[in-house]
Amino acid sequence: MSLVLQSSLPYPNSCLGTSPHQQTRDTKMAGVSFCGIDVSMDRLDVMLLPEERSFSVSNSAAGWAALVAQLRGSAIAAIGVEASGGYERGVVRTLLAASLPVRQVNAYKLRQFAKACGVLAKNDPLDARMIASFVALMPVRDVAPKPPALERLAEILAVRRQLSDERVAAENASRLLEDPMLRRLSRRRIARLAADIDLLDKRTLEIIAANAELTHRYRLLTSMSGVGPVLAFTLIALLPELGRLTRRQIAALVGVAPYAFDSGKMKGKRCIWGGRAPIRRVLFMAAQSASNWNPVYKAFNARLKAAGKLPKVATVAVMRKMITTLNAMLRDDLAWADGRHIVPTTRLPAR
Protein backbone atom coordinates (compact mmCIF):
# COMPACT_ATOMS: atom_id res chain seq x y z
CA MET A 1 0.00 0.00 0.00
CA SER A 2 1.50 3.31 -1.04
CA LEU A 3 1.88 5.97 1.60
CA VAL A 4 0.18 8.40 -0.76
CA LEU A 5 -3.13 6.57 -0.37
CA GLN A 6 -2.99 5.83 3.36
CA SER A 7 -5.08 8.85 4.40
CA SER A 8 -7.60 8.31 1.58
CA LEU A 9 -8.70 4.83 2.62
CA PRO A 10 -11.71 4.35 4.92
CA TYR A 11 -9.70 2.18 7.36
CA PRO A 12 -6.16 3.64 7.50
CA ASN A 13 -5.08 1.20 10.24
CA SER A 14 -6.10 -1.89 8.31
CA CYS A 15 -2.72 -2.14 6.57
CA LEU A 16 0.27 -0.86 8.54
CA GLY A 17 3.42 -0.11 6.59
CA THR A 18 4.17 -0.73 2.95
CA SER A 19 4.21 -3.99 1.06
CA PRO A 20 7.65 -5.38 0.09
CA HIS A 21 7.21 -4.58 -3.62
CA GLN A 22 6.27 -0.95 -2.82
CA GLN A 23 9.08 -0.20 -0.36
CA THR A 24 11.68 0.40 -3.07
CA ARG A 25 9.30 2.65 -5.01
CA ASP A 26 8.47 4.75 -1.96
CA THR A 27 12.17 5.15 -1.13
CA LYS A 28 12.94 6.32 -4.64
CA MET A 29 9.98 8.72 -4.58
CA ALA A 30 11.02 10.34 -1.28
CA GLY A 31 11.03 14.11 -1.61
CA VAL A 32 8.97 14.02 -4.82
CA SER A 33 5.46 15.47 -4.89
CA PHE A 34 2.40 14.59 -6.94
CA CYS A 35 -0.22 17.24 -7.63
CA GLY A 36 -3.91 16.81 -8.34
CA ILE A 37 -6.07 19.64 -9.69
CA ASP A 38 -9.86 19.44 -9.71
CA VAL A 39 -11.20 21.93 -12.24
CA SER A 40 -14.51 23.74 -12.01
CA MET A 41 -15.80 26.75 -13.89
CA ASP A 42 -14.48 29.38 -11.47
CA ARG A 43 -12.11 27.52 -9.11
CA LEU A 44 -9.18 25.11 -9.03
CA ASP A 45 -8.83 22.82 -6.01
CA VAL A 46 -5.23 21.66 -5.62
CA MET A 47 -3.77 18.83 -3.53
CA LEU A 48 -0.07 18.00 -3.10
CA LEU A 49 0.89 14.53 -1.88
CA PRO A 50 2.48 13.18 0.22
CA GLU A 51 2.87 16.47 2.13
CA GLU A 52 -0.94 16.85 2.34
CA ARG A 53 -0.86 20.49 1.25
CA SER A 54 -4.11 21.73 -0.24
CA PHE A 55 -5.24 25.11 -1.48
CA SER A 56 -7.51 26.63 -4.11
CA VAL A 57 -7.13 29.40 -6.67
CA SER A 58 -9.47 31.02 -9.14
CA ASN A 59 -9.77 29.55 -12.60
CA SER A 60 -8.46 32.70 -14.26
CA ALA A 61 -5.18 34.10 -15.52
CA ALA A 62 -4.37 35.49 -12.07
CA GLY A 63 -5.17 32.15 -10.44
CA TRP A 64 -3.05 30.22 -12.94
CA ALA A 65 -0.08 32.48 -12.25
CA ALA A 66 -0.53 32.02 -8.49
CA LEU A 67 -0.72 28.24 -8.99
CA VAL A 68 2.54 28.14 -10.96
CA ALA A 69 4.24 30.28 -8.31
CA GLN A 70 3.21 27.85 -5.55
CA LEU A 71 4.13 24.71 -7.50
CA ARG A 72 7.60 25.96 -8.40
CA GLY A 73 8.67 25.58 -4.79
CA SER A 74 8.10 21.80 -4.83
CA ALA A 75 9.77 18.94 -6.70
CA ILE A 76 6.74 18.02 -8.81
CA ALA A 77 6.89 14.64 -10.54
CA ALA A 78 3.45 14.86 -12.15
CA ILE A 79 0.43 17.17 -12.16
CA GLY A 80 -2.90 15.47 -12.83
CA VAL A 81 -5.76 17.43 -14.36
CA GLU A 82 -9.17 15.90 -15.05
CA ALA A 83 -10.85 16.89 -18.30
CA SER A 84 -13.75 19.24 -17.50
CA GLY A 85 -15.36 20.08 -20.81
CA GLY A 86 -12.87 22.79 -21.73
CA TYR A 87 -12.58 24.62 -18.39
CA GLU A 88 -9.14 23.02 -17.97
CA ARG A 89 -7.60 24.45 -21.16
CA GLY A 90 -6.27 27.67 -19.68
CA VAL A 91 -4.54 26.10 -16.68
CA VAL A 92 -3.09 23.30 -18.82
CA ARG A 93 -1.62 25.83 -21.26
CA THR A 94 -0.13 27.85 -18.39
CA LEU A 95 1.41 24.79 -16.73
CA LEU A 96 2.90 23.59 -20.03
CA ALA A 97 4.31 27.05 -20.71
CA ALA A 98 5.98 26.86 -17.27
CA SER A 99 7.57 23.51 -18.28
CA LEU A 100 5.67 21.58 -15.60
CA PRO A 101 4.74 17.90 -16.18
CA VAL A 102 0.99 17.87 -16.86
CA ARG A 103 -1.03 14.67 -17.26
CA GLN A 104 -4.68 14.58 -18.28
CA VAL A 105 -6.67 12.03 -16.29
CA ASN A 106 -9.61 10.11 -17.75
CA ALA A 107 -12.70 10.80 -15.61
CA TYR A 108 -14.05 7.23 -15.87
CA LYS A 109 -10.74 5.67 -14.87
CA LEU A 110 -10.41 8.11 -11.99
CA ARG A 111 -13.84 7.20 -10.62
CA GLN A 112 -13.09 3.47 -10.88
CA PHE A 113 -9.77 4.09 -9.14
CA ALA A 114 -11.52 5.92 -6.29
CA LYS A 115 -14.00 3.08 -5.84
CA ALA A 116 -11.17 0.53 -5.84
CA CYS A 117 -9.54 2.56 -3.03
CA GLY A 118 -12.78 2.46 -1.04
CA VAL A 119 -13.50 6.16 -1.53
CA LEU A 120 -17.21 6.47 -2.34
CA ALA A 121 -17.73 10.13 -1.40
CA LYS A 122 -17.19 12.83 -4.01
CA ASN A 123 -16.40 16.51 -3.62
CA ASP A 124 -13.87 18.90 -5.12
CA PRO A 125 -11.08 18.63 -2.51
CA LEU A 126 -11.46 14.85 -2.38
CA ASP A 127 -11.37 14.66 -6.18
CA ALA A 128 -8.12 16.64 -6.16
CA ARG A 129 -6.66 14.16 -3.67
CA MET A 130 -7.70 11.19 -5.78
CA ILE A 131 -6.24 12.77 -8.93
CA ALA A 132 -2.91 13.22 -7.14
CA SER A 133 -3.02 9.61 -5.94
CA PHE A 134 -3.93 8.42 -9.43
CA VAL A 135 -0.96 10.07 -11.17
CA ALA A 136 1.32 8.84 -8.37
CA LEU A 137 0.42 5.20 -8.92
CA MET A 138 -0.99 4.74 -12.42
CA PRO A 139 0.81 5.13 -15.76
CA VAL A 140 -0.46 8.30 -17.44
CA ARG A 141 1.14 10.04 -20.41
CA ASP A 142 2.29 13.62 -20.20
CA VAL A 143 0.18 16.11 -22.12
CA ALA A 144 2.03 17.28 -25.22
CA PRO A 145 1.65 20.98 -26.06
CA LYS A 146 -0.59 21.44 -29.11
CA PRO A 147 0.25 23.91 -31.85
CA PRO A 148 -2.23 26.81 -31.98
CA ALA A 149 -3.43 25.67 -35.42
CA LEU A 150 -4.50 22.28 -34.06
CA GLU A 151 -6.30 23.90 -31.13
CA ARG A 152 -8.25 26.12 -33.51
CA LEU A 153 -9.10 23.15 -35.72
CA ALA A 154 -10.33 21.12 -32.74
CA GLU A 155 -12.54 24.01 -31.64
CA ILE A 156 -13.99 24.44 -35.12
CA LEU A 157 -14.69 20.71 -35.39
CA ALA A 158 -16.51 20.72 -32.05
CA VAL A 159 -18.82 23.50 -33.27
CA ARG A 160 -19.25 21.72 -36.61
CA ARG A 161 -20.40 18.55 -34.84
CA GLN A 162 -22.95 20.56 -32.88
CA LEU A 163 -24.29 22.23 -36.02
CA SER A 164 -24.43 18.91 -37.89
CA ASP A 165 -26.41 17.30 -35.08
CA GLU A 166 -28.74 20.29 -34.99
CA ARG A 167 -29.27 20.09 -38.76
CA VAL A 168 -30.10 16.37 -38.62
CA ALA A 169 -32.59 17.01 -35.79
CA ALA A 170 -34.18 19.87 -37.75
CA GLU A 171 -34.46 17.74 -40.90
CA ASN A 172 -36.09 14.90 -38.97
CA ALA A 173 -38.55 17.26 -37.27
CA SER A 174 -39.46 19.00 -40.56
CA ARG A 175 -40.86 15.75 -42.01
CA LEU A 176 -43.74 15.86 -39.51
CA LEU A 177 -44.69 19.50 -40.02
CA GLU A 178 -47.98 20.22 -41.78
CA ASP A 179 -48.38 23.96 -41.39
CA PRO A 180 -46.93 25.80 -44.46
CA MET A 181 -45.41 28.59 -42.35
CA LEU A 182 -43.66 26.09 -40.08
CA ARG A 183 -42.27 24.25 -43.09
CA ARG A 184 -40.86 27.52 -44.47
CA LEU A 185 -39.26 28.34 -41.14
CA SER A 186 -37.79 24.85 -40.95
CA ARG A 187 -36.35 25.07 -44.48
CA ARG A 188 -34.85 28.47 -43.65
CA ARG A 189 -33.27 27.11 -40.48
CA ILE A 190 -31.83 24.06 -42.24
CA ALA A 191 -30.40 26.26 -45.01
CA ARG A 192 -28.80 28.57 -42.43
CA LEU A 193 -27.23 25.61 -40.62
CA ALA A 194 -25.89 24.21 -43.89
CA ALA A 195 -24.40 27.60 -44.76
CA ASP A 196 -22.72 27.81 -41.36
CA ILE A 197 -21.26 24.32 -41.79
CA ASP A 198 -19.90 25.26 -45.22
CA LEU A 199 -18.36 28.40 -43.70
CA LEU A 200 -16.61 26.30 -41.03
CA ASP A 201 -15.31 23.90 -43.69
CA LYS A 202 -13.83 26.81 -45.66
CA ARG A 203 -12.21 28.19 -42.51
CA THR A 204 -10.74 24.76 -41.73
CA LEU A 205 -9.23 24.52 -45.21
CA GLU A 206 -7.73 28.00 -44.80
CA ILE A 207 -6.03 27.02 -41.54
CA ILE A 208 -4.64 23.82 -43.09
CA ALA A 209 -3.51 25.62 -46.26
CA ALA A 210 -1.55 28.11 -44.15
CA ASN A 211 0.56 25.32 -42.63
CA ALA A 212 2.81 23.30 -44.97
CA GLU A 213 3.00 20.25 -42.69
CA LEU A 214 -0.77 20.10 -42.16
CA THR A 215 -1.29 20.53 -45.90
CA HIS A 216 0.95 17.57 -46.62
CA ARG A 217 -0.83 15.39 -44.04
CA TYR A 218 -4.17 16.39 -45.54
CA ARG A 219 -3.09 15.39 -49.04
CA LEU A 220 -1.71 12.07 -47.83
CA LEU A 221 -4.93 11.25 -45.99
CA THR A 222 -7.28 12.24 -48.81
CA SER A 223 -5.27 10.26 -51.34
CA MET A 224 -7.11 7.18 -50.04
CA SER A 225 -10.48 6.62 -51.68
CA GLY A 226 -13.11 6.87 -48.93
CA VAL A 227 -11.30 9.51 -46.88
CA GLY A 228 -13.05 12.82 -47.43
CA PRO A 229 -12.33 16.29 -46.09
CA VAL A 230 -14.31 15.82 -42.85
CA LEU A 231 -12.41 12.67 -41.84
CA ALA A 232 -9.10 14.27 -42.84
CA PHE A 233 -9.91 17.38 -40.74
CA THR A 234 -10.87 15.18 -37.80
CA LEU A 235 -7.73 13.03 -37.93
CA ILE A 236 -5.45 16.05 -38.25
CA ALA A 237 -7.04 17.93 -35.36
CA LEU A 238 -8.04 15.17 -32.93
CA LEU A 239 -5.47 12.46 -33.66
CA PRO A 240 -2.04 14.12 -33.86
CA GLU A 241 -0.52 10.76 -32.79
CA LEU A 242 -1.41 9.29 -36.20
CA GLY A 243 1.78 8.08 -37.85
CA ARG A 244 3.73 7.97 -34.58
CA LEU A 245 2.25 4.87 -32.92
CA THR A 246 2.06 1.17 -33.76
CA ARG A 247 -1.00 -0.24 -35.48
CA ARG A 248 -2.26 -1.79 -32.24
CA GLN A 249 -1.78 1.42 -30.31
CA ILE A 250 -3.55 3.57 -32.89
CA ALA A 251 -6.47 1.12 -33.12
CA ALA A 252 -6.86 1.18 -29.33
CA LEU A 253 -6.58 4.98 -29.24
CA VAL A 254 -9.39 5.38 -31.76
CA GLY A 255 -11.44 2.66 -30.06
CA VAL A 256 -11.64 0.03 -32.80
CA ALA A 257 -9.42 -2.62 -31.20
CA PRO A 258 -11.28 -5.79 -30.15
CA TYR A 259 -10.84 -6.84 -26.53
CA ALA A 260 -11.14 -10.41 -25.28
CA PHE A 261 -13.87 -11.43 -22.84
CA ASP A 262 -12.76 -14.89 -21.73
CA SER A 263 -12.83 -16.70 -18.42
CA GLY A 264 -11.83 -20.33 -17.96
CA LYS A 265 -13.57 -22.37 -20.65
CA MET A 266 -15.87 -19.51 -21.59
CA LYS A 267 -14.90 -17.71 -24.77
CA GLY A 268 -16.91 -14.53 -24.95
CA LYS A 269 -17.41 -12.21 -27.88
CA ARG A 270 -14.69 -9.72 -28.64
CA CYS A 271 -15.87 -6.13 -28.57
CA ILE A 272 -14.44 -2.65 -28.94
CA TRP A 273 -14.21 -0.33 -25.95
CA GLY A 274 -13.14 3.21 -25.12
CA GLY A 275 -11.15 5.39 -27.49
CA ARG A 276 -11.95 8.78 -28.96
CA ALA A 277 -15.63 8.77 -29.85
CA PRO A 278 -15.64 11.87 -32.15
CA ILE A 279 -13.03 10.23 -34.38
CA ARG A 280 -14.78 6.87 -34.37
CA ARG A 281 -18.08 8.49 -35.33
CA VAL A 282 -16.64 10.09 -38.47
CA LEU A 283 -14.53 7.02 -39.28
CA PHE A 284 -17.65 4.83 -39.20
CA MET A 285 -19.28 6.86 -41.98
CA ALA A 286 -16.04 6.87 -43.98
CA ALA A 287 -15.76 3.07 -43.63
CA GLN A 288 -19.25 2.64 -45.03
CA SER A 289 -18.33 4.82 -47.99
CA ALA A 290 -15.04 2.97 -48.51
CA SER A 291 -16.87 -0.37 -48.38
CA ASN A 292 -18.89 0.77 -51.41
CA TRP A 293 -16.33 2.70 -53.47
CA ASN A 294 -12.81 1.66 -52.49
CA PRO A 295 -11.96 -1.61 -54.33
CA VAL A 296 -9.69 -2.88 -51.53
CA TYR A 297 -12.15 -2.31 -48.69
CA LYS A 298 -15.13 -3.34 -50.78
CA ALA A 299 -13.53 -6.75 -51.36
CA PHE A 300 -12.47 -6.96 -47.71
CA ASN A 301 -15.99 -6.15 -46.50
CA ALA A 302 -17.54 -8.68 -48.89
CA ARG A 303 -15.11 -11.36 -47.73
CA LEU A 304 -16.02 -10.79 -44.09
CA LYS A 305 -19.75 -10.93 -44.80
CA ALA A 306 -19.29 -14.12 -46.82
CA ALA A 307 -17.56 -15.61 -43.78
CA GLY A 308 -20.70 -14.94 -41.72
CA LYS A 309 -19.70 -11.70 -39.99
CA LEU A 310 -22.51 -9.32 -39.10
CA PRO A 311 -22.62 -6.09 -41.17
CA LYS A 312 -21.63 -3.87 -38.25
CA VAL A 313 -18.77 -6.19 -37.28
CA ALA A 314 -17.52 -6.05 -40.88
CA THR A 315 -17.76 -2.25 -40.87
CA VAL A 316 -15.73 -2.01 -37.64
CA ALA A 317 -13.11 -4.29 -39.19
CA VAL A 318 -12.95 -1.93 -42.19
CA MET A 319 -12.56 1.00 -39.77
CA ARG A 320 -9.65 -0.73 -38.08
CA LYS A 321 -8.00 -1.57 -41.38
CA MET A 322 -8.43 1.99 -42.64
CA ILE A 323 -6.97 3.68 -39.55
CA THR A 324 -3.99 1.31 -39.37
CA THR A 325 -3.31 1.84 -43.08
CA LEU A 326 -3.53 5.62 -42.70
CA ASN A 327 -1.19 5.35 -39.73
CA ALA A 328 1.35 3.50 -41.90
CA MET A 329 0.94 6.01 -44.74
CA LEU A 330 1.76 8.96 -42.51
CA ARG A 331 4.55 7.10 -40.73
CA ASP A 332 6.30 6.16 -43.98
CA ASP A 333 5.23 9.24 -46.00
CA LEU A 334 3.33 7.12 -48.50
CA ALA A 335 0.30 8.00 -50.59
CA TRP A 336 -2.55 5.74 -51.67
CA ALA A 337 -2.16 5.39 -55.41
CA ASP A 338 -5.12 3.98 -57.32
CA GLY A 339 -7.15 2.15 -54.69
CA ARG A 340 -5.13 -1.05 -55.01
CA HIS A 341 -1.74 -0.28 -53.52
CA ILE A 342 0.36 2.37 -51.78
CA VAL A 343 3.20 4.18 -53.52
CA PRO A 344 6.06 6.17 -52.00
CA THR A 345 6.29 9.92 -52.37
CA THR A 346 8.42 12.65 -50.91
CA ARG A 347 5.86 15.41 -51.26
CA LEU A 348 2.57 15.21 -53.05
CA PRO A 349 2.04 17.83 -55.77
CA ALA A 350 -0.36 20.66 -55.01
CA ARG A 351 -3.92 20.12 -56.15
Secondary structure, DSSP 8 states (H G I E B T S, - for coil): --GGGGGGSS-GGGS-S--HHHHHHHHHTTT-EEEEEEE-SSEEEEEEETTTEEEEEESSHHHHHHHHHHHTTS-EEEEEEE--TTTTHHHHHHHHHTT--EEEE-HHHHHHHHHHTT-----HHHHHHHHHHHHHHS---B-----HHHHHHHHHHHHHHHHHHHHHHHHHHHTT--SHHHHHHHHHHHHHHHHHHHHHHHHHHHHHHT-HHHHHHHHHHHTSTT--HHHHHHHHHH-TTTTTS-HHHHHHHHT--EE--EETTEE---EE--S-HHHHHHHHHHHHHHHHH-HHHHHHHHHHHHTT--HHHHHHHHHHHHHHHHHHHHHHTEEE-SSS-EEE-SS----
